Structure formats: C-alpha cells, structure tokens
C-alpha cells in the first residue's frame, strides 16, 4: 500500500494522523480509499471528479501532472500539497 502523508491543514479530518497506508493504483483510488476511512477529506481534494486546482500531488518526490489518473506504486509515498494563499 502507498503511504499518504497528510498535510497539517487536512489532519482535522484524520483525527491528527499525519501518515496512513492506503491501497490504490491511481490517485483517484487512493483518494477514494482515504475518503472511506476519513469522511470529509474527499471534498478537500476533489472537485468535479478531478483534483482541485488548489491541490498539488507529489509521488515519490516528483510532482504529479496526471491528475486523478496518475499511477501510484505499491510502495509509493504520496503527498497532497494544498496551495497556500495570502500575502500582498
């Protein structure tokens, strides 16, 4: 199973858990399985069946560009990176 690193902004959906092993061969499957375990988190990551524009994904240290269809390896480390707004 892939290891998903939960960013601090989303840990309120995971009861503070910062990393979790999740099954799935694509980002879509990983998010779906993550949502089964942690209700509410899907809405933070997915919009209209695609990754929200404000969310980037890193798989094994490489920025993913394939959206929800991006392949995830059995031993991959997946980071969901929410955009940080603000500033002037």
C-alpha positions as CSV (number, residue, x, y, z in Angstrom):
1,X,0.0,0.0,0.0
2,X,1.1,3.5,-0.7
3,X,1.9,5.8,2.3
4,X,0.0,9.0,2.2
5,X,1.4,12.0,4.1
6,X,-1.5,14.1,5.4
7,X,-0.7,17.8,5.4
8,X,-1.4,19.8,8.6
9,X,-4.4,21.6,7.1
10,X,-6.2,18.3,6.5
11,X,-5.4,16.5,9.8
12,X,-8.6,17.7,11.3
13,X,-10.3,15.1,9.0
14,X,-7.9,12.3,10.2
15,X,-8.0,12.9,13.9
16,X,-4.4,14.2,13.8
17,X,-3.0,11.3,11.9
18,X,-0.1,12.5,9.7
19,X,0.6,9.4,7.6
20,X,-1.5,6.5,6.6
21,X,-1.1,3.4,4.4
22,X,-3.8,3.5,1.6
23,X,-4.5,1.0,-1.2
24,X,-4.9,2.2,-4.8
25,X,-3.2,2.1,-8.1
26,X,-4.1,5.7,-9.1
27,X,-4.6,8.9,-7.2
28,X,-8.3,8.6,-7.8
29,X,-8.3,5.2,-6.0
30,X,-6.1,6.4,-3.2
31,X,-8.4,9.4,-2.6
32,X,-11.5,7.2,-2.7
33,X,-10.0,4.8,-0.1
34,X,-8.7,7.7,2.0
35,X,-12.3,9.1,2.0
36,X,-13.7,5.8,3.1
37,X,-11.5,5.9,6.1
38,X,-11.7,9.6,6.8
39,X,-15.1,11.1,5.8
40,X,-15.0,14.7,4.6
41,X,-11.4,14.5,3.2
42,X,-12.5,13.8,-0.4
43,X,-14.3,17.2,-0.6
44,X,-11.0,18.9,0.3
45,X,-9.1,17.2,-2.5
46,X,-11.6,16.5,-5.4
47,X,-13.9,18.8,-7.3
48,X,-15.9,17.6,-10.3
49,X,-14.1,14.2,-10.2
50,X,-10.7,15.9,-10.6
51,X,-8.1,17.2,-8.2
52,X,-9.0,20.7,-7.0
53,X,-6.8,23.3,-8.7
54,X,-5.6,24.3,-5.3
55,X,-4.1,20.9,-4.6
56,X,-0.9,19.5,-5.9
57,X,0.3,15.9,-5.6
58,X,3.8,14.6,-5.2
59,X,4.5,10.9,-5.7
60,X,7.9,9.6,-4.6
61,X,9.3,13.1,-4.6
62,X,8.1,14.0,-8.1
63,X,5.3,16.4,-8.8
64,X,2.5,14.5,-10.5
65,X,0.9,16.0,-13.6
66,X,-1.6,13.3,-14.5
67,X,-4.3,14.4,-12.0
68,X,-6.5,11.6,-10.6
69,X,-5.2,9.2,-13.3
70,X,-1.6,9.4,-12.1
71,X,-0.3,6.0,-11.3
72,X,0.7,5.2,-7.7
73,X,3.1,2.4,-6.9
74,X,2.6,-0.2,-4.2
75,X,5.4,1.3,-2.1
76,X,5.0,4.9,-3.2
77,X,4.9,7.9,-0.8
78,X,2.1,10.4,-1.7
79,X,1.9,14.0,-0.6
80,X,-1.2,16.1,-1.1
81,X,0.0,19.7,-1.1
82,X,-2.7,22.4,-0.6
83,X,-2.0,25.8,-2.0
84,X,-1.1,28.4,0.5
85,X,-2.8,31.8,-0.1
86,X,-2.2,35.2,1.3
87,X,0.4,37.9,1.2
88,X,0.2,41.2,-0.7
